[in-house]
């Protein structure tokens, strides 16, 4: 009764100076059947909410802010969302706060304070990459020099954080070629054409695609952190013979020298196909990430791996790979990423030893509360020698197109609906590796 009376008293004092039709609060006092309507302007209501928060009456402050979040004026509702997000941050409700801040940016992409706060929320959620991406987008805005310097310092500090984070993506996935197999009826050999059975040919199906990643950091010494990651990807079908599951566990130190962030890791990788162990690998890798100006970043990766194939030891071997990615924020609503990579694998049988080079470009664009992305990637793979039964050395030319949309209008607990379309074509000199594939994924992903 006391807190309600104080709230009503404050509103009555402000009511005489209220702007017409600004906002209304209705209250029914205890023991009365009548309701009291108080009119107050949006700035006055924001001030009431601020005063209530200072006195520790957060529930009542949040009630006022939620009222203002539905105000028809964009500046009013976005200010209410921003203040509500700050209260959520104080209560460690980082994901819910990030959802509100993203709503602000969907309507006003150049809201620097909201984007800065969103970067902080993403860092606290453990998504350092997304946090740094928001800071690069922020630097596309014409910021005052003092603010720009603060953003640069924050960017450097975020790269030295120690969050615990988790991400997951789930989707229903119709696929025209779940086993990435050929549609050819025959396989050409030195003895003539062999007929392929139906199990060796392309099969369509509807399955589930699940991707997840967990990460933890622990400071070892000043400037050095130990980072552990666990990631998994699964494509599951009614016919378990086509289930494809992989698990990657890694651990290693990260440290910074100047503006360059270095990371090294040792990892074990296990893959199952058809619910049976397919191959096991050990990987040692390192990366370096460096800002290139205020709105761009470049990252380089190198890795060495050994692979043990459980089906045939002829495919056992070791490989060396490298990858370079460049990312640039063009504006508050558009970002591009370009990459190029190579891989060299030495197998026990030279016919399974391969060389690969490829690259791709992806663009991301926010349109209102929808994020669109479109990308293309391709590559060339060549084997060292031909298999004894085959007349030609394997040579593949792969191209893949991808288009996706994330719809944040329906965000729930930090996750939003997603639609992704993938079209893939691999042309090969060996019929067995020649395939085409179309895939649709409809599911939920992180709204950020």
WOCORZI-V423270 format. One record per pair of residues at least 6 apart in sequence whose C-alpha atoms are under 8 Angstrom apart, sorted by the first residue. I is the first residue (numbers start at 1). J is the second residue. Records with the same first field share a line. If there is no record, write none. Layout:
I: J, J
This chain:
1: 30
10: 48
11: 38, 39, 40, 48
12: 38
14: 40, 44
15: 38, 39, 40
17: 40
18: 39, 40, 41, 44
19: 39, 40, 41
20: 39, 41
21: 39, 41
22: 39, 40, 41, 42
23: 39, 40, 41, 42
24: 37, 38, 39, 40
25: 37, 38, 39
26: 35, 36, 37, 38
27: 35, 36, 37
28: 34, 35, 36
29: 35
42: 68, 76
45: 64
46: 64, 65, 80
48: 61
49: 60, 61, 62, 64, 65
50: 61
52: 58, 60, 61
53: 61
58: 87
62: 84
65: 80, 81, 83, 84
66: 80, 81, 84
68: 76, 77, 80
69: 76, 77, 78, 80, 81
70: 77
71: 77
74: 107
78: 103, 104
81: 100, 101, 104
82: 100, 101, 104, 114
84: 97, 100
85: 96, 97, 98, 100, 101
86: 97
88: 94, 96, 97
89: 97, 121
94: 121, 122, 124, 125
95: 121, 122, 125, 413, 414
96: 413, 414
97: 121
98: 118, 121, 122, 414
99: 411, 413, 414, 447
101: 114, 115, 117, 118
102: 118, 448
103: 369
104: 111, 114
105: 111, 114, 115
106: 366, 367, 368, 369
107: 368, 369
109: 332, 333
110: 138, 141, 332
112: 138, 141
115: 134, 135, 138
116: 134, 135, 138, 151
118: 131, 134
119: 130, 131, 132, 134, 135
120: 131
121: 131
122: 128, 130, 131
123: 130, 131, 158, 161, 163
124: 163
125: 163, 164, 165, 166
126: 162, 163, 164, 165, 166, 215
127: 165
128: 158, 159
130: 448
131: 158
132: 155, 158, 159
133: 329
135: 151, 155, 295
136: 294, 295, 296, 328, 329
137: 295, 329, 330, 331, 332, 333, 335
138: 295, 332
139: 148, 151, 294, 295
140: 294, 295, 329, 330, 331, 332
141: 331, 332
152: 294
156: 259
159: 261
160: 223, 255, 256
161: 217
162: 216, 217, 218, 219, 225
163: 215, 216, 217
164: 214, 215, 216, 217
165: 214, 215, 216
166: 212, 213, 214, 215
167: 212, 213, 214, 446
168: 210, 211, 212, 213, 445, 446
169: 209, 210, 211, 212, 443, 444, 445, 446
170: 208, 209, 210, 211, 443, 444, 445
171: 208, 209, 210, 441, 442, 443, 444
172: 206, 207, 208, 209, 441, 442, 443
173: 206, 207, 208, 209, 439, 440, 441, 442
174: 204, 205, 206, 207, 439, 440, 441
175: 204, 205, 206, 207, 437, 438, 439, 440
176: 202, 203, 204, 205, 437, 438, 439
177: 202, 203, 204, 205, 436, 437, 438, 439
178: 202, 203, 204, 205, 242
179: 202, 203, 242
180: 202, 435, 436, 437
181: 200, 201, 202, 203, 432, 433, 434, 435
182: 200, 201, 202, 431, 432, 433, 434, 435, 436
183: 201, 202, 435
184: 196, 201, 431, 432
185: 195, 196, 197, 201
186: 193, 194, 195, 196, 431
187: 193, 194, 195, 196, 430, 431, 432
188: 194, 390, 391, 430, 431
189: 389, 390, 391
190: 389, 390, 391
191: 389
202: 435
205: 237
206: 237, 238
207: 235, 236, 237, 238
208: 234, 235, 236, 237
209: 233, 234, 235, 236, 441
210: 233, 234, 235
211: 231, 232, 233, 234
212: 231, 232, 233
213: 229, 230, 231, 232
214: 229, 230, 231
215: 227, 228, 229, 230
216: 227, 228, 229
217: 225, 226, 227, 228
218: 225, 226, 227
219: 225, 226
220: 226
223: 255, 256
224: 253, 254, 255, 256
225: 253, 254, 255
226: 251, 252, 253, 254
227: 251, 252, 253, 254
228: 249, 250, 251, 252
229: 249, 250, 251
230: 247, 248, 249, 250
231: 247, 248, 249
232: 245, 246, 247, 248
233: 245, 246, 247
234: 243, 244, 245, 246
235: 243, 244, 245
236: 242, 243, 244, 245
237: 243
240: 274, 275
241: 273, 274, 275
242: 273, 274
243: 272, 273, 274, 275
244: 271, 272, 273, 274, 275
245: 271, 272, 273, 275
246: 269, 270, 271, 272
247: 269, 270, 271
248: 267, 268, 269, 270
249: 267, 268, 269
250: 265, 266, 267, 268
251: 265, 266, 267
252: 263, 264, 265, 266
253: 263, 264, 265
254: 261, 262, 263, 264
255: 261, 262, 263
256: 262
259: 290, 291
260: 288, 289, 290, 291
261: 288, 289, 290
262: 286, 287, 288, 289
263: 286, 287, 288
264: 284, 285, 286, 287
265: 284, 285, 286
266: 282, 283, 284, 285
267: 282, 283, 284
268: 280, 281, 282, 283
269: 280, 281, 282, 283
270: 277, 278, 279, 280, 281
271: 277, 278, 279, 280
272: 278, 279
277: 310
278: 309, 310, 311
279: 307, 308, 309, 310, 311
280: 307, 308, 309, 310
281: 305, 306, 307, 308
282: 305, 306, 307
283: 303, 304, 305, 306
284: 303, 304, 305
285: 301, 302, 303, 304
286: 301, 302, 303
287: 299, 300, 301, 302
288: 299, 300, 301
289: 297, 298, 299, 300
290: 297, 298, 299
291: 297, 298
292: 298
295: 328, 329, 330
296: 326, 327, 328, 329
297: 326, 327, 328
298: 324, 325, 326, 327
299: 324, 325, 326
300: 322, 323, 324, 325
301: 322, 323, 324
302: 320, 321, 322, 323
303: 320, 321, 322
304: 318, 319, 320, 321
305: 318, 319, 320
306: 316, 317, 318, 319
307: 316, 317, 318
308: 315, 316, 317
309: 315, 316
313: 348
314: 347, 348, 349, 352
315: 347, 348, 349, 352
316: 347, 348
317: 345, 346, 347, 348
318: 345, 346, 347
319: 343, 344, 345, 346
320: 343, 344, 345
321: 341, 342, 343, 344
322: 341, 342, 343
323: 339, 340, 341, 342
324: 339, 340, 341
325: 337, 338, 339, 340
326: 337, 338, 339
327: 335, 336, 337, 338
328: 335, 336, 337
329: 335, 336
330: 336
333: 364, 365, 366, 367
334: 363, 364, 365, 366
335: 363, 364, 365
336: 361, 362, 363, 364
337: 361, 362, 363
338: 359, 360, 361, 362
339: 359, 360, 361
340: 357, 358, 359, 360
341: 357, 358, 359
342: 355, 356, 357, 358
343: 354, 355, 356, 357
344: 353, 354, 355, 356
345: 353, 354, 355
346: 352, 353, 354
347: 353
350: 383, 384, 385, 386
351: 383, 384, 385, 386, 387, 393
352: 383, 384, 385
353: 383, 384, 385
354: 381, 382, 383, 384
355: 381, 382, 383, 384
356: 379, 380, 381, 382
357: 379, 380, 381
358: 377, 378, 379, 380
359: 377, 378, 379
360: 375, 376, 377, 378
361: 375, 376, 377
362: 373, 374, 375, 376
363: 373, 374, 375
364: 371, 372, 373, 374
365: 371, 372, 373
366: 372
369: 407, 408, 409
370: 405, 406, 407, 408, 409
371: 405, 406, 407
372: 403, 404, 405, 406
373: 402, 403, 404, 405
374: 401, 402, 403, 404
375: 401, 402, 403
376: 399, 400, 401, 402
377: 399, 400, 401
378: 397, 398, 399, 400
379: 397, 398, 399
380: 395, 396, 397, 398
381: 395, 396, 397
382: 393, 394, 395, 396
383: 393, 394, 395
384: 393
385: 393, 394
386: 392, 393, 394
387: 393
390: 430
392: 429, 430
393: 429, 430
394: 428, 429, 430
395: 428, 429, 430
396: 426, 427, 428, 429, 433, 434
397: 426, 427, 428
398: 424, 425, 426, 427
399: 424, 425, 426
400: 422, 423, 424, 425
401: 422, 423, 424
402: 420, 421, 422, 423
403: 420, 421, 422
404: 418, 419, 420, 421
405: 418, 419, 420
406: 416, 417, 418, 419, 445, 447
407: 416, 417, 418
408: 416, 417, 447
409: 416
410: 416, 417
411: 417, 447
414: 446, 447, 448
415: 444, 445, 446, 447
416: 444, 445, 446, 447
417: 442, 443, 444, 445
418: 441, 442, 443, 444, 445
419: 440, 441, 442, 443
420: 440, 441, 442
421: 438, 439, 440, 441
422: 438, 439, 440
423: 436, 437, 438, 439
424: 436, 437, 438
425: 435, 436, 437
426: 433, 434, 435, 436
427: 433, 434, 435
428: 434
